[in-house]
Amino acid sequence: MNTNWIKVFVAAFLEVFWVIGLTHAYDFWTWTATVIAIIVSNYLMITAAQVLPAGTVYAVFVGLGTAGTVIAEILFFGEPFKWEKIMLIIIILVGVIGLKLVTDNKVEKGAES
């Protein structure tokens, strides 16, 4: 796996935190952390999309972020567990994994400088 895909996965991981932060931030420091997570997450996604196909990068970013947010809500914030939600998250993850597997990882010369 190349560094650009790692950027996408880290960006999606941070997306979970900033989405939670948008809901639960309550003072200067939590809002500051939320804004920093938004900036870093989007920066990583944008830099990865300059090398990898942008549509695939965005789909993976949003899919993983959505799945992570729903799982975090269930585990940490008392959202009711429903098998229907879990099955839909699995469908999203299968699509994300499929997109990553069929995406060509060819890097243009000079694109990673």
N, C-alpha and C positions, 0 to 999 in steps of 0.2 A: 504494500500500500504506500503510495507516495505522500509527500508532505501536504499536498493540496487537499487530499481526502481527509487527512488528520485535521487540517484547518476547518473543514466542513463539520466534522464530528465535534470538535471543541466548540465551534460556533453554535451548534445545535444544543450542546450541553449548557452553554451560557444562556441560550434563549430560554431554557426552562427557568433559570434563576431570575432573569429580568421580567418574564411574564408573571412569576410569583411576586416579584418586587412591585410590579405595577398594582397588584391587588393588596399587598400587605405592607408596603412602605408607610411609615408613620412619622418619621422625623428626618432631619437633615442628612444624617449618616446613611440611613436606609435608602433614601432617595438618591444620594450620591452614588452608592454602590449599584443601584438599579441603572442609573444613567451610564456609569462606567461599563456595566455588563452589556448594555445596549450598544454602546460605541464599539467595544472590542468584538462582540459577536458579529455585528454587521461588517466591521472591517475585515475579519477573517473570512466571512462568506464572500465579500466582494473580491478580495484578493484571490481566493480559490476560483471564483467564476471568471477571472481574467485568463485562466489557463484551461480549466475544465469547461465543459458545456454549461452555460449559465442556467438553462432550464432544468437540467439534471441536478445541478448544485442547489438551486432554489427548492426543488421538490424534495430532495434529501433533507435539507435544512429544516423546512417546514414540517415534513413528516416526522422526523426524529424529535423535533421540538414539541410537536403536538402530542406525540406518544409519551414523551417524558413529562410533560405538564400534567396530563391526565393521570399518569401513574403517581406522580408526586402529590396531586390532590387527594388521591385515594389513600396513600400511605401516611401523609403528614397533616392533612387538613380536614379529615372527616368526611370526605366525599363518599357517598355510598358505593360499595362494590357491586357492580352488575356484570354478569357474564357477557351480556351484549356489548358493553363497552370494551371489555378485554378482547373479544373476538374482532371487533372493528379496529382496535389498535393493532392486533396481529395482522389484519389485512393491510393496514397502512405500512407496517414494517416489512411485510413480504414485498409490497410494491417498491419501497425504498431500497431494499436489498437487491431486488431485480433490476432497478434502474442503475444501481452502482455496478452490478455485474455485467450489464450489457453496454456500459459506457466505455468508449475507447479512451485509454489513458495516454495517448500520444501527446507529447508536449512539444510545442513549437520551439524552434531554435531561438534562444535568447529570451524566452518567455519567463524563465525562472531566475533571471539575473537580479 
